[in-house]
Amino acid sequence: MKFSISKTQIILVVFMLIIETIVDASPITKRQSGGSHSGDGTYFNPGLGACGEQDNDSSMIVALAAPDFDPSTPNGNPNKNTLCGRGIRIYYNGKSVDGKVTDRCPECKSGDVDMSPAMFDTIADPSQGRIPITWDFI
Ligand SMILES: *[C@@H]1O[C@H](CO)[C@@H](O)[C@H](O)[C@H]1NC(C)=O
């Protein structure tokens, strides 16, 4: 049997899966590592968002990536997207900031979050422009 997997390998894989499950379930680990989604954090100048709300640079709001936002848009009307108004917590470098979903980011990849300047400034220096974040809905 050329391709047989040894008992030791199976035991090792099962053991790793168990450890991973325990680590994932631990609230302490979760808090340290941040949210369960990840992507790039960027910022933009909010205006009239896809959810139909008028925002500005001081608003604590985000635009979710189109591939994450669009599946929750019913009948092609983004104003009625069920993620509109949803709370979000973003983690970066030991810091976190809370905001609200009010817009859609057409150029973002799944997991990316485009933030208002006020939100971005809370967790990073604007000169950084693009930062690796993790996040969760809250
Ligand atoms: C900015 O938008 C927020 C809502 O996100 C609003 O409460 C606030 O009044 C606006 N500020 C200005 C200066 O328009």
The ligand as an SDF file (V2000), in Angstrom:
LIG
                    3D

 14 14  0  0  0  0  0  0  0  0999 V2000
  -21.6420   63.5130   10.5320 C   0  0  0  0  0  0  0  0  0  0  0  0
  -22.4580   62.3630   10.4350 O   0  0  0  0  0  0  0  0  0  0  0  0
  -23.0270   61.9690   11.6630 C   0  0  0  0  0  0  0  0  0  0  0  0
  -23.7730   60.6660   11.4090 C   0  0  0  0  0  0  0  0  0  0  0  0
  -22.8590   59.6510   11.1090 O   0  0  0  0  0  0  0  0  0  0  0  0
  -23.9320   63.0680   12.1730 C   0  0  0  0  0  0  0  0  0  0  0  0
  -24.4440   62.6980   13.4260 O   0  0  0  0  0  0  0  0  0  0  0  0
  -23.1500   64.3590   12.2950 C   0  0  0  0  0  0  0  0  0  0  0  0
  -24.0080   65.4030   12.6500 O   0  0  0  0  0  0  0  0  0  0  0  0
  -22.4610   64.6990   11.0020 C   0  0  0  0  0  0  0  0  0  0  0  0
  -21.5970   65.8610   11.1830 N   0  0  0  0  0  0  0  0  0  0  0  0
  -21.5680   66.8570   10.3030 C   0  0  0  0  0  0  0  0  0  0  0  0
  -20.5860   67.9290   10.6030 C   0  0  0  0  0  0  0  0  0  0  0  0
  -22.3040   66.8910    9.3290 O   0  0  0  0  0  0  0  0  0  0  0  0
  1  2  1  0
  1 10  1  0
  2  3  1  0
  3  4  1  0
  3  6  1  0
  4  5  1  0
  6  7  1  0
  6  8  1  0
  8  9  1  0
  8 10  1  0
 10 11  1  0
 11 12  1  0
 12 13  1  0
 12 14  2  0
M  END
$$$$
